[in-house]
Amino acid sequence: MDYYTFVVTGYVIGETRTAIGSDDLYLSHSVHVDGTLVASNFAYLGSFSPPGTHQTGNVGIPAVVINDPSAKVDFVFQLVNAGNPSSGTVQAAMLGTAEQLIGIGAGSGSGESAVSGLLSAIPAEGAWALVLKGAAKLWDWLNTNCDGPVAVDKLSGARFAIDTWADDDPTGTISVIGKGYEGLDSPPGCGPNSAYRVTWFVQHFRGWGGVIDPQKHALESATSVAVAAHNGSLHVFGAAPGFGVTHARTFSGADWLVNLLETFERNDFFHVNPLPPSAISFNDRLHLFCVLDDGSIWPLAHTADGGSWATSGSRPPTGLTTWQPIATVEFGHRLHVFARDSATSLLRFTSSSDLLTWSPWQNVPAAGLSPGSAVAAAALGDRLFLFGIYDTGKAPESEVIVVTSTADTVTWTPWTMVEAGARPEDRPATDQPLDVAATQFGGRLYLASRWMGPASGPDAGPYVALNFSGDGSNWSGWRVPTSSEPFKPSTAPAVAASGNHVYLLAPAMDSAGSARVCAY
């Protein structure tokens, strides 16, 4: 996830706006993405009379997610003297003024207007008296006595342009230190115009973030999660033994809806050897599959809109039980289910075009390096790919990720090592993969795997690495996603694509012992 911190940290008062008495200061931060307010903060700082240096206590926006690099982003702060209106009036009015500020200069064929150009953040003094005079009508609601704005600024641009500026700094920070702001002309009797110097910053960082909704409900899962894109949103499913299926949904990765789907009138799953659910969008419906306590595979429920769920009917053919996670994938206009038969250890599959009639179970040939692990499945073009973990028995690269593929589910290529068994960049060759997940996005296959180094090492892990390929043969190399804080998943990761983004998700144990799901 791409996170942005936006904070006014302190200010120096050279001249207050109120000559007799004091400035009653309110500070507002707001962030707009493509013209829509996504985060805001409002605080009353206090009443100040003599000039001096003051800290805000770092009130601001600590972490807002903005995932789209092409999105238009506006960071706006306003520092106003408002001794007469109520706090509620000031807060609402400042949000309205911020929305008008981000529109200044919009629609100009030659770029931003003179006003919006001056409002852009430059770490130096500017002609701020002219700026505020040009936009004075925006603060008409501050029309009593000596009330009025004392410092206003805006940093605007495409997210990738802001990133370029921020990432030039080792900490990813755009720092504006002691920038001078001259207020509007003071009304008669208020004394000279205000003069403030303000220090503020915007910081960009990447990392894993908890899947949490605005009501602070966090998605938890005792197993790996299942992920599927459906009708423009990303759905994540986890397991809560004794309670049922946990669920989260997002359209952008920034805002989540978290809820419990319960058990769909079944009480025979997530108890004995709990296995993760499997989710897939197929024939305009989002389907959820599960492995019951007896090892049988069932379609648990489905939905058309992502909100209203119905219990599913016909199940895959009998005659197979499994104690490993299953994989579901659409290929050749059919939904395929892959599972390892607990009785024979053979990897088998069945398929259906309508989830009413299923084909008999068939075997995936074990030519070459046959994995003993659970598998991940993804389709690219006219081929279906399966990935798994294989033990070569040859140290140090004893565990390797392997792949087989087919164009017709009849003839399969021999199992071969992905990228000749290469290890993640900047990691020891002794690191071993624990599991693998797969998806297709934008004409590429994406793999996510959890890796573990030697227990005696300074950074054993586990950690998540990502790889991709345009043909299933030539790979880009395993890379660990950049994160300001290390992330140690407690189960296998999941990978899926929705909109313009590839998402990684996995649970991690928090300090309270809960397995909370995080996203990248």
C-alpha positions in Angstrom: 0.0 0.0 0.0 1.1 3.6 -0.6 0.6 5.7 2.5 0.9 9.5 2.9 1.3 11.5 6.1 0.4 15.1 6.0 1.1 17.2 9.2 1.6 20.8 10.1 4.0 20.5 13.0 4.6 24.1 14.2 4.3 27.8 13.5 5.9 31.1 14.5 3.7 34.1 15.1 5.3 37.3 14.0 2.1 39.4 14.1 -1.3 38.3 15.2 -4.4 39.2 13.2 -6.0 40.6 16.3 -4.2 43.6 17.6 -6.1 43.9 20.9 -6.8 40.5 22.3 -5.6 37.2 20.8 -5.9 34.9 17.8 -8.1 31.9 18.3 -6.5 29.4 16.0 -8.1 26.5 14.3 -6.1 24.1 12.1 -7.6 22.0 9.3 -5.8 19.3 7.2 -7.6 17.7 4.2 -6.6 15.3 1.4 -8.6 15.0 -1.8 -8.1 12.4 -4.5 -9.5 13.2 -7.9 -11.6 15.9 -6.3 -13.1 13.6 -3.6 -12.3 14.2 0.1 -10.6 11.0 1.5 -9.2 12.2 4.8 -9.4 15.3 7.0 -8.4 16.5 10.5 -9.6 19.4 12.5 -8.3 20.9 15.7 -8.6 23.9 17.9 -5.0 25.0 18.8 -5.8 27.6 21.4 -5.7 31.4 22.0 -2.5 33.2 21.3 -1.7 36.8 21.9 2.0 37.6 22.0 4.2 36.6 19.1 6.2 33.3 19.6 6.9 29.8 18.5 4.3 27.1 19.0 3.9 23.4 18.2 0.7 21.8 17.0 1.2 18.5 18.8 1.4 16.8 15.3 -2.3 17.0 14.7 -2.8 16.0 11.1 -3.3 13.0 8.9 -1.0 10.2 9.9 -1.6 7.7 7.1 -4.0 7.9 4.2 -3.9 5.2 1.4 -3.6 6.5 -2.2 -2.9 3.5 -4.4 -3.5 5.0 -7.9 -0.2 6.6 -9.1 -2.1 8.6 -11.8 -4.7 10.1 -9.4 -4.8 13.9 -8.9 -4.0 14.5 -5.2 -4.5 17.7 -3.2 -3.0 18.2 0.3 -4.5 21.4 1.8 -4.1 23.0 5.2 -5.8 26.1 6.6 -4.8 28.0 9.8 -7.5 30.5 10.7 -8.3 33.0 13.4 -11.9 32.3 14.3 -12.9 33.7 17.7 -16.5 34.2 17.0 -18.1 31.3 15.2 -18.8 28.0 17.0 -16.3 25.1 16.6 -18.8 23.1 14.5 -19.4 26.0 12.2 -15.6 26.5 11.7 -15.0 22.8 11.0 -17.8 22.6 8.3 -16.8 25.9 6.7 -13.1 24.9 6.5 -13.9 21.6 4.8 -16.1 23.6 2.3 -13.3 26.1 1.7 -10.8 23.3 1.1 -13.0 21.9 -1.6 -13.1 25.3 -3.3 -9.3 25.7 -3.0 -8.6 22.5 -4.9 -10.8 23.7 -7.7 -8.9 27.0 -8.2 -7.3 27.0 -11.6 -9.2 23.9 -12.7 -10.2 23.9 -16.4 -7.4 26.2 -17.5 -6.1 25.0 -20.8 -2.7 26.5 -20.0 -2.4 24.8 -16.6 -3.0 26.3 -13.2 -4.1 29.9 -12.8 -1.9 32.4 -11.1 -3.7 31.9 -7.8 -3.4 28.1 -7.8 0.2 28.3 -8.9 1.0 30.5 -5.9 -0.9 28.1 -3.7 1.3 25.2 -4.7 3.8 24.2 -2.0 7.3 25.6 -2.5 9.7 25.5 0.5 10.4 29.3 0.3 8.6 32.5 1.0 6.0 33.7 -1.6 3.6 36.6 -2.2 1.0 35.2 0.1 -0.8 38.5 0.6 -1.6 38.5 -3.1 -2.8 34.8 -2.9 -5.1 35.4 0.0 -6.5 38.6 -1.5 -7.2 36.8 -4.8 -9.1 34.1 -3.0 -10.5 36.2 -0.1 -14.1 35.4 -0.9 -13.5 31.8 0.1 -13.3 33.0 3.7 -16.4 35.3 3.7 -17.8 33.1 6.5 -15.0 34.7 8.7 -16.5 38.2 8.6 -16.7 39.2 12.3 -14.3 41.5 14.0 -10.7 40.4 13.2 -11.4 36.8 12.2 -9.7 35.5 9.0 -7.1 33.1 7.5 -3.5 33.5 8.7 -1.8 30.7 6.7 -3.1 28.5 3.9 -1.2 26.2 1.5 -1.8 23.4 -1.0 0.4 20.7 -2.5 -1.2 19.4 -5.7 -0.3 17.1 -8.5 -0.5 13.6 -9.9 0.5 11.1 -7.2 3.5 9.9 -9.2 4.8 13.5 -9.5 4.4 14.0 -5.7 6.2 10.6 -5.2 9.1 11.7 -7.4 9.6 14.8 -5.2 9.1 13.0 -1.9 11.3 10.0 -2.8 14.3 12.2 -3.6 14.6 12.4 0.2 15.8 9.2 2.0 12.8 9.4 4.3 10.4 10.0 1.5 9.5 13.5 2.9 8.7 16.8 1.3 9.5 19.3 4.1 8.4 22.9 4.2 10.2 24.6 7.0 9.4 28.0 8.3 7.5 29.2 5.2 6.2 32.8 5.5 2.5 33.6 5.2 1.0 37.1 5.2 -2.7 37.2 6.0 -5.5 39.2 4.4 -5.8 42.9 5.0 -7.0 43.4 8.5 -10.3 45.3 9.0 -10.1 48.7 10.7 -9.2 48.5 14.3 -7.5 45.1 14.0 -3.9 46.4 13.6 -1.4 45.3 11.0 -1.8 42.2 8.8 -0.9 38.9 10.4 2.5 37.4 9.8 3.1 33.6 10.4 5.8 31.1 9.5 4.6 27.5 9.3 6.5 24.2 9.2 4.7 21.2 7.6 5.5 18.1 5.6 4.1 15.4 3.4 5.7 11.9 3.7 5.3 9.0 1.3 5.9 5.4 2.5 5.0 1.9 1.4 4.0 -1.0 3.6 1.5 -3.5 4.8 -1.6 -2.2 6.4 -4.4 -3.8 8.3 -7.7 -4.6 6.6 -9.9 -2.4 8.9 -13.2 -0.6 8.2 -14.1 2.9 9.5 -15.8 1.4 12.5 -12.4 -0.2 13.5 -13.6 -3.7 12.6 -10.5 -5.7 11.6 -10.6 -8.7 9.3 -9.2 -11.8 11.2 -8.5 -15.3 9.9 -7.2 -18.4 11.5 -6.1 -19.7 8.0 -4.8 -18.2 4.8 -7.3 -16.0 3.1 -9.1 -16.4 -0.2 -9.2 -13.4 -2.6 -11.3 -12.8 -5.7 -12.2 -9.7 -7.8 -15.9 -9.4 -8.6 -17.8 -6.5 -10.2 -15.1 -3.9 -9.7 -14.3 -4.8 -6.1 -11.9 -7.0 -4.2 -13.3 -9.6 -1.8 -11.3 -11.3 0.9 -12.5 -14.3 2.9 -11.0 -15.8 6.1 -11.9 -18.5 8.6 -13.2 -18.0 12.1 -13.5 -21.5 13.6 -16.8 -21.8 15.5 -18.2 -18.7 13.9 -17.9 -19.1 10.1 -16.5 -17.1 7.3 -15.0 -13.6 7.8 -15.2 -11.2 4.9 -13.9 -7.8 3.7 -14.6 -5.9 0.5 -12.9 -2.8 -1.0 -13.1 -0.9 -4.3 -9.8 1.0 -4.0 -7.7 -0.6 -1.2 -8.2 2.5 0.9 -11.6 1.8 2.4 -12.8 -1.6 3.5 -16.1 -3.1 4.6 -15.5 -5.9 7.1 -18.3 -8.3 8.3 -18.9 -11.9 9.4 -20.8 -14.1 6.8 -21.4 -16.8 9.5 -21.8 -20.5 8.6 -24.5 -20.6 5.9 -26.3 -23.1 8.0 -23.3 -25.5 8.1 -21.4 -26.4 11.2 -19.0 -28.9 9.7 -16.1 -26.8 8.5 -13.1 -24.8 10.0 -12.9 -27.3 13.0 -10.9 -30.3 12.1 -7.6 -29.3 10.3 -9.2 -26.0 9.3 -8.5 -25.2 5.7 -8.9 -21.8 4.0 -11.9 -21.2 1.8 -11.5 -20.7 -2.0 -13.2 -17.9 -3.9 -13.8 -17.3 -7.6 -15.8 -15.0 -9.8 -17.5 -17.1 -12.5 -20.6 -16.6 -14.7 -21.4 -13.2 -13.1 -21.4 -14.7 -9.6 -18.9 -14.8 -6.8 -18.6 -18.4 -5.5 -17.2 -19.5 -2.2 -15.9 -23.1 -1.8 -14.8 -24.8 1.4 -13.4 -28.1 2.7 -15.6 -29.7 5.4 -14.5 -31.4 8.5 -14.7 -34.8 6.8 -12.4 -33.6 3.9 -15.1 -33.3 1.3 -15.3 -30.3 -1.0 -18.5 -28.2 -1.2 -19.7 -25.0 -2.9 -20.7 -23.1 0.3 -22.4 -19.9 -1.0 -22.6 -17.5 -3.9 -23.6 -13.9 -4.5 -24.3 -11.7 -7.6 -23.8 -8.3 -5.9 -21.2 -9.1 -3.2 -23.7 -8.2 -0.5 -26.6 -10.7 -0.6 -25.5 -14.3 -0.3 -27.3 -17.5 -1.1 -26.5 -21.1 -0.3 -25.0 -23.0 -3.2 -26.3 -26.3 -4.5 -24.6 -29.0 -6.5 -21.3 -30.2 -5.1 -18.3 -31.6 -7.0 -18.3 -35.4 -7.5 -17.8 -37.6 -4.5 -14.9 -40.0 -4.2 -12.2 -37.5 -3.0 -11.3 -36.1 0.3 -8.5 -33.8 1.0 -6.6 -32.2 3.9 -4.8 -29.6 1.8 -6.2 -26.2 0.6 -7.9 -26.5 -2.8 -7.5 -24.2 -5.8 -10.2 -22.8 -8.1 -9.7 -21.2 -11.5 -11.6 -20.4 -14.6 -10.2 -21.9 -17.8 -11.9 -22.6 -21.2 -15.2 -21.2 -19.9 -15.3 -23.7 -17.1 -14.7 -23.5 -13.4 -12.0 -25.9 -12.3 -11.3 -27.3 -8.8 -7.9 -28.8 -8.0 -7.4 -30.9 -4.9 -4.9 -33.5 -3.6 -6.6 -36.8 -2.8 -5.8 -37.7 0.8 -6.2 -41.5 0.0 -3.7 -41.6 -2.9 -1.8 -38.3 -2.7 -2.6 -37.7 -6.4 -3.4 -34.2 -7.6 -6.8 -34.3 -9.2 -9.3 -31.9 -10.8 -12.9 -31.6 -11.8 -14.7 -28.9 -13.8 -18.1 -27.5 -14.5 -19.6 -24.9 -17.0 -22.6 -24.1 -14.8 -21.9 -25.5 -11.3 -24.8 -27.9 -11.7 -23.1 -30.7 -13.6 -19.5 -31.7 -12.8 -17.0 -33.7 -14.8 -15.5 -36.8 -13.2 -12.2 -36.4 -11.2 -9.1 -36.6 -13.4 -5.4 -36.8 -12.5 -2.8 -34.2 -13.2 0.2 -36.2 -14.5 3.2 -36.4 -12.2 5.8 -36.1 -15.0 9.0 -34.4 -13.9 9.1 -32.7 -10.5 5.7 -33.6 -9.0 4.9 -31.4 -5.9 3.6 -32.8 -2.7 2.2 -29.5 -1.7 -1.1 -27.7 -2.2 -1.2 -26.0 -5.5 -2.0 -22.5 -6.9 -3.7 -22.1 -10.2 -3.9 -19.3 -12.8 -4.8 -19.0 -16.5 -2.8 -16.9 -18.9 -3.9 -16.7 -22.5 -4.7 -20.2 -23.8 -2.8 -22.0 -21.0 -3.6 -23.1 -17.5 -0.7 -23.0 -15.0 -0.3 -24.9 -11.7 2.3 -24.0 -9.1 3.5 -25.9 -6.0 6.4 -26.6 -3.7 8.8 -29.5 -4.3 11.6 -30.9 -2.1 14.7 -31.6 -4.2 16.6 -33.1 -1.3 19.6 -31.1 -2.3 20.8 -28.4 0.0 20.9 -25.5 0.2 18.1 -25.0 -2.3 16.1 -28.0 -1.1 12.7 -26.4 -1.4 11.8 -25.0 -4.9 8.7 -23.6 -6.5 7.6 -25.7 -9.6 5.2 -25.3 -12.4 3.2 -27.3 -14.9 0.8 -26.1 -17.6 -1.7 -27.3 -20.2 -3.6 -26.0 -23.1 -6.4 -28.6 -22.9 -6.2 -30.2 -19.4 -5.3 -33.5 -21.2 -1.6 -33.0 -22.0 0.5 -31.4 -19.3 4.1 -30.2 -19.4 6.5 -31.8 -17.0 6.9 -30.1 -13.6 9.9 -27.7 -13.8 11.5 -25.3 -11.4 10.3 -21.7 -11.6 13.3 -19.5 -12.5 15.6 -22.4 -12.0 15.0 -22.3 -8.3 16.2 -18.7 -7.9 16.0 -17.1 -4.5 14.6 -13.6 -3.6 17.0 -10.7 -4.4 19.3 -9.7 -1.6 18.4 -12.8 0.5 20.6 -15.9 1.3 20.4 -18.9 -1.0 19.5 -20.9 2.0 16.1 -19.2 2.3 13.2 -21.7 1.5 9.7 -21.1 0.1 6.9 -22.3 2.3 3.9 -21.9 -0.1 2.8 -20.2 -3.3 -0.2 -18.3 -4.6 -0.9 -17.2 -8.2 -3.1 -14.8 -10.2 -3.2 -13.3 -13.7 -3.3 -9.5 -14.3 -2.5 -7.4 -17.4 -1.1 -10.2 -19.5 1.2 -11.5 -16.7 1.2 -14.3 -14.2 1.9 -13.1 -10.6 3.3 -15.4 -7.9 3.4 -14.6 -4.2 5.3 -16.9 -1.8 6.2 -16.9 1.9 9.9 -17.5 2.5 11.9 -18.5 5.6 15.6 -18.2 6.3 17.7 -20.1 8.7 16.5 -19.8 12.3 20.1 -18.8 13.3 20.0 -15.9 10.9 19.5 -12.3 12.0 16.3 -11.9 9.9 14.9 -15.4 9.4 11.4 -14.3 8.4 8.9 -15.4 7.4 8.5 -12.8 4.7 6.6 -12.4 1.4 8.2 -12.1 -2.1 6.6 -11.5 -5.4 7.5 -12.6 -9.0 5.9 -12.2 -12.4 6.1 -13.5 -15.9 4.6 -12.7 -19.3 4.7 -16.3 -20.5 5.2 -18.6 -17.5 8.8 -19.3 -18.5 10.8 -16.1 -18.2 10.5 -14.6 -14.8 11.4 -11.1 -13.4 13.0 -12.4 -10.2 11.7 -12.7 -6.6 11.4 -9.3 -4.9 10.4 -8.4 -1.4 7.8 -5.6 -1.4 9.3 -2.4 0.1 7.9 -1.8 3.6 8.9 0.7 6.3 8.2 -2.0 8.9 8.9 -5.7 8.5 5.9 -7.9 8.0 5.8 -11.5 9.1 2.8 -13.4 7.8 1.4 -16.2 10.0 0.0 -18.2 7.0 0.4 -18.4 3.2 -0.1 -15.1 1.3 -2.9 -14.6 -1.2 -2.5 -12.6 -4.4 -5.2 -11.1 -6.6 -5.8 -8.2 -9.0 -8.6 -5.7 -9.0 -8.9 -2.5 -10.9 -5.4 -1.3 -11.7 -3.7 -3.0 -8.8 -2.3 -6.3 -7.7 -2.9 -7.0 -4.0 -1.0 -9.2 -1.5 -2.9 -10.3 1.6 -1.9 -12.4 4.6 -2.8 -12.7 8.3 -0.1 -11.8 10.9 -0.3 -12.3 14.6 -0.6 -9.1 16.6 0.5 -8.4 20.2 -2.9 -9.6 21.5 -2.6 -13.0 19.7 -5.2 -12.2 17.0 -4.5 -13.2 13.4 -5.3 -9.9 11.7 -5.2 -9.7 7.9 -2.9 -7.1 6.3 -2.8 -5.9 2.7 -0.1 -4.6 0.4 
